[in-house]
Amino acid sequence: MVGNLITSLLSLATNLLPFITASAHAPSSSSSSSSSNNSERGRARAVEEDLKRLMRTLERIKATLYDAEEREIRDRSVKLWLKELRKVAYDADDVLSEYQYEVTRVQVEARKASEASGLHKRKQIEYIVPIPDGIVDRLNKIRSRFDEIAKDRDALQLRDSDGVRRPNNKLSRPPTGHMVDEAGIFGRDAEIKKVINLLLSEKEKPFSVISIIGKGGLGKTTIAQLVYKNKGVSWCFDLKGWVCVSEEFDVMRVIKATIESFSKTNCGLSELSPLQEELAKNVKGKTILLVLDDMWNENRKLWELFRVHFKEARMVRILVTTRNEKVAKVMETTTCFNPSNLSKDSCWQLFEHYAFSGTSCTMPKHLVDMGREITIKCGGLPLAVKSIASLLRHETDEEVWREILESALWEIKESKEEIFPALQIIYAHLPGHLKPCFLFCSTYPKDHVLRKMDLIWSWIAHGFIESRRNREITEIGVEYYNELKERSFLDDAGVNHEKDCSKLHDIIHDLARLNSKNEHYSVEINQPHDIQERTVLREVYHLYVGGSMGLGYVNRIPQENMKGLRTIIIDMGRWEKYFDPELELMDDCQDSSEGITLRNITTFEVLRVLILKWDSLTKIPHSISELKHLTYLSISSTDLKMLPLSIGLLYNLVDLQVDCDSLEYLPDNIGDLANLQFLWIYSGGNLKEIPKSLCSLTNLLELTIDGRFLDYVPHGLANFPSITKVQAWWKVRTIGWLKDMKYLKGMLCIENLKNINNLEDAKRANLRNKCKLEILELNWDDNDGFEYTTDSELELILVPEACEGGIVGADDVHFSL
């Protein structure tokens, strides 16, 4: 994981070194300020020397990281060494990011000065970027700390390597989900029938609880899923629901999730009393089956608060999965069922299914023999068998199979969970570039639905994705995501969610948290007392806060615990305003002039990712401009009408996403975000125009603006030569500005071709060189459907030989003339 950070540091240092060198060797000035200029050059030379030495040290450290990251699981000394290395690397990244901010600021101000003077086409100049105060000393101290770490590397006897001792095992098959894959389930038929019989017997009992109890990774959830989808079971109940509870039994959340599972719709309620009334009304007089998956609650009062809502139902069956017998007792379980470990034969069938695509007949005998030995070591735990088999699915190197079979990690005792040794082996063999991406998933709470692109944007912001020549970084991110799914680190989210969503199995989530060393933390805040009881440790770098009082919680985290945060996700969703006057949270989050906002945003000194999701959010504070390191900003709200002008000072911002139904204006200086590559705006059709400064975003790769036709100046759009994706509807007068957009892909639709009266302008559009377009739609007027123009000369100019007309989907470039 540290390897990605070191690689990112080296890349950033390489990009910034020319600017530092230019400042260090700038010609002397004869002005009265020559002494200050000399002082500036002296500081720049010191930074230049330290940075070059730092880069050499990082290269030496990088060579040993492969060996270190393999040993850290079982060697405490190596683990502590990597922890210190990670901390210093973060500090170095902060210093370089701060200088990168200055570089962009100077470039933006120079461009604006040039435009103001009318010299729009002035020659490229060499920017002299001053060294910010304090950077010389900070970088010197960081370099010294790295030197000490390099010496400790020798003491730990870490081996040099090129980081490629083992094949990367890049997977080529598309990802497949196994969430309820009956073809991949073995040895559970008799147990499934037994649980079904328990559910359907003794129908005279109005309320009963059947608890499936067993260790993690045993397959409790799988048994419950197959019982739940059984047609015979479905016929016996008026309503069926499934709720994943996880560690915290939040009564209000569980009630809401139960209602929504029964109705398959969002109930839209956020207060406890209406939720209670709705659940009681829904179940009255009906037969109910409710699965409560992954229960941990040992508080009888909380269980009784939930159970009371079913007293007027005709018959209720609660099916529970839990690792803890005490949980079953608290719920007054009618019957306990303890699944057994899989038999040796069933384990082998499962291993064959995932490692050998169902048959071992055509596989080398030595691999089959080692496979049988590996399954025995998995101890009859299906999740361990499936995960290791998935790891070996495309591996034909005997050395890798033997390394797994003989790994010392089978003997580790870091957790009470028997499955962890097997999972640690799988984690140890996860390619280095995937480890930080996997660990980041544990920032979210258990059972959270992970959206593919949300993960990828965050991975990009943190530098987890290694750029490759001629490859779009989002495509590489999708490849990483698919690899994690193929290796069974991510499961499909289920039929009730979009196809590009996934979840972490609760044991896999535990594995990620164990290996992230307290760097990732999530908390749900729904009650005032939660704010006092939940603390964020200083070691936390990535924080998720959910629940109705999440914003108030963030506003009260001690400042000293916020300084190291690099990710903050505040997800309050559709919760209404909910504050406790006794805690004066109203003062923290809103007042009559500012509305509901985030108060202490300036304490997030090194923040890279900020995600705000709350429908009632009404204002983003102007002080957001102080987040100089911010790379990814995502805002979702129904009430937010405008972004502050200070957004334009976030010079390091690469990705800006705004999903606000009431959004009416974008700041005029949005074009100052010189590093912006991804811009996504959804305003529910309320945004009437976009600032002309948008044309200054020459690094833009993807642009999405929703809704109605927007007026725009065509020459501005021509400034996006690298753009690959545009999703927008614009009214324009010409199309010649399309000529340099040779990387456009997907679909392009142009309406009202009858308004073109300049054939030379049509030729300049050069649609024939848009070789990545898959669909081109040309409409003579604004009617739906494909229509060839009656002007044959115009038709020959516009229609590329390689493109065919078709139906345009959601992702398209849509212009009206």
Number of C-alpha atoms within 10 A of each C-alpha: 21 24 23 20 20 23 17 20 22 20 12 15 21 14 12 18 16 14 20 28 18 18 24 25 13 17 11 11 12 9 8 8 9 12 13 11 19 16 12 19 23 15 21 26 19 17 23 22 14 19 25 15 15 23 18 13 16 20 13 14 22 23 17 21 24 22 17 25 18 16 17 18 19 16 12 11 12 22 17 12 17 20 15 15 20 17 14 18 21 19 17 23 21 19 21 21 21 18 22 22 21 19 21 21 20 16 19 19 12 14 17 16 13 14 13 10 9 10 12 12 8 10 7 6 8 12 17 17 22 19 20 14 9 9 17 19 13 15 20 18 15 19 22 15 17 21 17 11 19 19 12 14 20 11 9 12 12 18 13 15 13 10 16 10 9 11 11 13 16 12 18 11 10 10 19 14 15 19 18 17 11 10 10 16 20 17 17 19 11 8 16 19 15 13 21 17 12 20 22 13 10 10 13 8 11 16 18 20 21 22 31 26 22 19 19 22 24 24 22 23 23 20 21 22 17 19 22 20 12 14 10 12 16 14 9 14 17 14 18 20 19 21 23 19 23 18 13 14 17 18 17 18 18 17 21 22 20 21 23 18 19 20 14 12 9 12 14 12 14 17 14 14 10 11 19 19 11 17 18 19 14 17 22 16 15 16 18 23 23 21 25 22 22 24 22 19 21 17 13 13 10 15 18 13 12 16 14 11 19 21 15 16 18 16 22 24 22 21 24 28 27 23 19 18 16 14 22 25 14 16 22 15 17 14 15 17 17 13 17 15 19 21 17 15 15 18 26 21 22 25 30 23 21 21 24 21 13 14 13 17 10 8 11 11 11 11 17 18 10 15 26 17 13 22 26 16 16 24 19 22 24 24 22 27 31 24 24 26 26 23 23 23 20 16 18 13 12 12 11 14 19 15 12 21 19 10 13 12 20 19 11 14 12 13 12 9 13 20 24 26 22 25 22 22 23 22 24 17 20 19 17 21 17 18 22 21 24 25 21 21 23 26 27 23 21 23 19 16 17 19 16 17 15 12 18 23 23 24 23 21 20 21 16 25 23 14 15 9 6 6 9 12 17 16 11 17 23 15 18 22 22 20 23 20 22 23 22 25 24 26 22 24 22 16 9 8 12 13 12 11 18 23 23 26 21 17 17 26 22 17 20 24 19 19 16 20 13 15 21 26 20 18 22 22 22 21 16 18 10 15 20 11 8 13 13 17 15 15 16 22 22 23 23 21 24 22 19 24 25 24 25 26 26 24 19 14 17 14 13 11 17 26 17 21 22 22 26 22 20 22 22 26 16 18 18 16 16 17 19 12 10 8 13 11 19 17 14 20 22 18 11 6 6 12 16 23 20 22 20 18 20 18 20 25 18 26 25 24 24 20 19 22 20 26 21 20 25 21 19 22 20 13 15 21 19 18 23 24 27 27 24 25 21 18 21 22 24 19 17 25 19 17 20 17 16 17 26 18 22 26 25 25 26 22 24 19 17 20 19 25 20 19 23 18 17 19 16 16 17 23 19 24 28 23 20 24 19 21 18 17 22 19 23 16 16 17 24 15 15 17 15 15 15 19 18 21 22 20 18 25 20 19 19 19 21 19 18 17 19 19 14 16 15 18 13 15 18 17 20 24 18 17 21 19 22 22 20 20 21 22 17 15 15 22 24 20 19 24 19 20 22 20 18 25 20 18 24 25 20 20 21 16 23 15 13 15 11 12 13 11 16 22 18 17 20 21 25 17 17 22 15 15 21 16 20 26 24 24 20 19 16 14 10 11 12 17 15 15 17 10 11 9 10 20 15 12 17 18 18 17 11 14 17 12 18 15 12 19 10 8 15 22 23 19 21 21 18
